[in-house]
Amino acid sequence: MKKIVAALLAVATIAGSLVSFTPAAQAGGGGGAVAAGVAAGIVGGAIVGGAIANSNPYYYGPGPAYYGPPPVPGPGCYWQQQRYWNGWAWQWHPVRVCY
């Protein structure tokens, strides 16, 4: 999806630059070239914005999960919540600690 958005952005940029830099050697002052450049920029922005808005969101790792209560530990052991880094964010999970 990122390649499609990049391609659309490139096409809109090139099209807008070609339309806005056309020579305006007209007796009327050439205001049409500026209006065409503005219109191309608005249309290109609408295309790129629509593509970004309709893309799937990117999630940065697994969300919180419910694991249920941990099993009852044996004699001389207990459960402790410990924090660990899973590559995306800090997570908590139960760890059995025995002494």
C-alpha positions in Angstrom: 0.0 0.0 0.0 2.9 2.3 0.7 4.1 1.9 -2.9 0.7 2.8 -4.3 0.6 5.9 -2.2 4.1 6.9 -3.2 3.3 6.3 -6.9 0.1 8.4 -6.7 2.0 11.2 -4.9 4.7 11.2 -7.6 2.2 11.3 -10.4 0.2 14.1 -8.8 3.4 16.1 -8.2 4.6 15.7 -11.7 1.2 16.5 -13.2 0.9 19.5 -11.0 4.3 20.8 -11.9 3.8 20.3 -15.7 0.4 22.1 -15.6 1.5 25.0 -13.5 4.7 25.7 -15.5 3.2 25.9 -19.0 4.1 29.1 -20.8 1.5 31.7 -20.5 2.1 33.9 -23.6 -1.4 35.0 -24.0 -2.9 38.5 -24.6 -5.2 38.0 -21.6 -2.3 37.7 -19.1 -2.2 33.9 -18.7 -4.3 33.6 -15.6 -5.6 30.2 -16.9 -2.3 28.5 -16.3 -2.3 29.5 -12.6 -5.9 28.3 -12.2 -5.0 25.0 -13.9 -2.1 24.5 -11.6 -4.2 25.2 -8.5 -6.9 22.8 -9.8 -4.3 20.1 -10.4 -2.9 20.5 -6.9 -6.3 20.2 -5.4 -7.2 17.1 -7.4 -3.8 15.5 -6.7 -4.2 16.2 -3.0 -7.7 14.7 -3.0 -6.3 11.5 -4.7 -3.4 11.1 -2.3 -5.5 12.0 0.8 -8.2 9.5 -0.2 -5.6 6.8 -0.7 -4.1 7.5 2.7 -7.5 7.6 4.4 -8.5 4.3 2.9 -5.3 2.4 3.8 -5.2 -0.1 6.6 -3.7 1.3 9.8 -0.3 0.0 10.9 -0.3 -1.4 14.4 2.9 -1.3 16.5 2.7 -4.7 18.0 0.2 -6.9 19.9 -2.3 -5.3 22.1 -3.2 -6.1 25.7 -4.4 -9.7 26.1 -6.3 -11.4 28.9 -4.5 -14.6 30.1 -6.7 -15.5 33.1 -5.5 -16.2 36.6 -2.2 -18.2 36.8 -2.3 -21.7 38.3 -1.6 -22.2 42.0 2.1 -22.6 42.5 3.7 -25.4 44.5 5.1 -25.1 48.0 7.9 -22.5 48.3 6.8 -20.7 45.1 4.7 -17.6 44.3 3.6 -15.7 41.2 5.0 -12.3 40.5 4.2 -9.8 37.6 7.4 -8.9 35.8 7.8 -6.4 33.0 9.6 -7.3 29.8 10.3 -5.6 26.4 8.7 -7.5 23.5 10.3 -5.5 20.8 7.5 -2.9 20.5 6.5 -2.0 24.0 6.8 -2.9 27.6 4.5 -5.8 28.6 3.6 -7.5 31.9 3.3 -11.3 32.4 3.3 -13.6 35.4 6.5 -15.4 36.3 6.7 -18.2 38.9 9.4 -17.4 41.5 10.6 -20.2 43.8 12.9 -19.9 46.8 
